[in-house]
Amino acid sequence: FRRFDQAASFGVVCSQACNAIYDQTRKLAICGALESVKAWNLRTGQLEWSLCEEGSQWAVTVVALNPANQDVLAVGYEDGSIRLWSIAGKTVLV
């Protein structure tokens, strides 16, 4: 494609191997993007937040929100590990 403009691209939006979910308000789409988890605002198309553990080399394969506490996000990785993230704190809880 000859009209491709590298300056206008913004990287991986969502990995093919990972599911995508909505938050409780249905304003954000949350998905895995290689080694990180990204939340996209569905109205504006802007990235709201991103979670990535430093030094992580495994791709995200599944994400799930805790229905009782929308601040806790469970993330499964390609190596079989699962981490619970605090969305507000951008930190790994477990």
C-alpha positions as CSV (number, residue, x, y, z in Angstrom):
1,F,0.0,0.0,0.0
2,R,1.8,3.1,-1.2
3,R,-0.1,5.7,0.8
4,F,0.7,4.3,4.2
5,D,1.9,7.0,6.6
6,Q,4.0,5.8,9.5
7,A,3.4,9.0,11.4
8,A,-0.4,8.5,11.5
9,S,-0.2,4.9,13.0
10,F,-0.4,4.4,16.7
11,G,0.6,0.7,17.3
12,V,-1.4,-2.4,18.4
13,V,-5.0,-1.7,19.4
14,C,-5.9,-5.3,20.3
15,S,-4.1,-8.6,20.0
16,Q,-5.9,-11.2,17.9
17,A,-5.3,-13.9,20.6
18,C,-7.0,-12.0,23.4
19,N,-10.7,-11.3,24.1
20,A,-12.1,-7.8,24.4
21,I,-14.6,-6.8,27.1
22,Y,-16.6,-3.7,28.1
23,D,-16.5,-1.9,31.5
24,Q,-19.8,-1.6,33.5
25,T,-20.6,1.7,31.9
26,R,-20.0,0.4,28.4
27,K,-17.8,3.5,27.7
28,L,-14.5,1.6,27.6
29,A,-13.4,-1.4,25.6
30,I,-10.7,-3.3,27.5
31,C,-8.4,-5.7,25.6
32,G,-4.9,-7.3,25.5
33,A,-2.4,-5.7,23.2
34,L,0.7,-7.9,23.1
35,E,2.2,-7.7,26.7
36,S,-0.1,-4.9,27.9
37,V,-3.8,-4.3,28.6
38,K,-5.4,-1.2,27.1
39,A,-8.7,0.5,27.7
40,W,-10.1,2.5,24.8
41,N,-12.8,5.1,25.0
42,L,-15.5,4.0,22.6
43,R,-16.8,7.5,21.9
44,T,-13.6,9.3,21.3
45,G,-11.3,6.5,20.2
46,Q,-8.7,7.6,22.6
47,L,-6.6,5.4,24.9
48,E,-7.8,5.9,28.5
49,W,-5.2,3.8,30.3
50,S,-2.7,1.0,29.8
51,L,-1.4,-1.7,32.2
52,C,2.0,-3.4,31.6
53,E,4.3,-5.1,34.1
54,E,7.9,-4.0,33.6
55,G,10.0,-6.8,32.0
56,S,6.9,-8.8,31.0
57,Q,7.6,-10.8,27.9
58,W,4.4,-12.9,27.6
59,A,1.4,-11.8,25.6
60,V,-2.0,-11.2,27.3
61,T,-4.5,-14.0,26.3
62,V,-7.6,-13.2,28.4
63,V,-9.0,-10.3,30.5
64,A,-11.9,-10.3,32.9
65,L,-13.4,-7.7,35.2
66,N,-14.6,-8.5,38.7
67,P,-18.4,-7.9,38.6
68,A,-18.4,-7.0,42.4
69,N,-15.4,-4.6,42.2
70,Q,-14.8,-2.9,38.8
71,D,-11.4,-1.7,40.0
72,V,-10.0,-5.3,39.9
73,L,-9.0,-6.8,36.5
74,A,-7.9,-10.4,36.1
75,V,-5.4,-10.8,33.3
76,G,-4.2,-14.2,31.9
77,Y,-0.9,-14.5,30.1
78,E,0.6,-16.8,27.5
79,D,2.8,-18.5,30.0
80,G,-0.3,-19.6,32.0
81,S,0.1,-17.0,34.8
82,I,-2.7,-14.9,36.1
83,R,-2.4,-11.5,37.7
84,L,-5.0,-9.3,39.4
85,W,-4.5,-5.7,38.6
86,S,-5.9,-2.6,40.4
87,I,-7.0,-0.3,37.6
88,A,-7.0,2.9,39.7
89,G,-3.6,2.2,41.1
90,K,-2.1,0.7,37.9
91,T,-0.4,-2.0,40.1
92,V,-0.5,-5.8,40.4
93,L,-2.4,-6.9,43.5
94,V,-1.6,-10.6,43.2
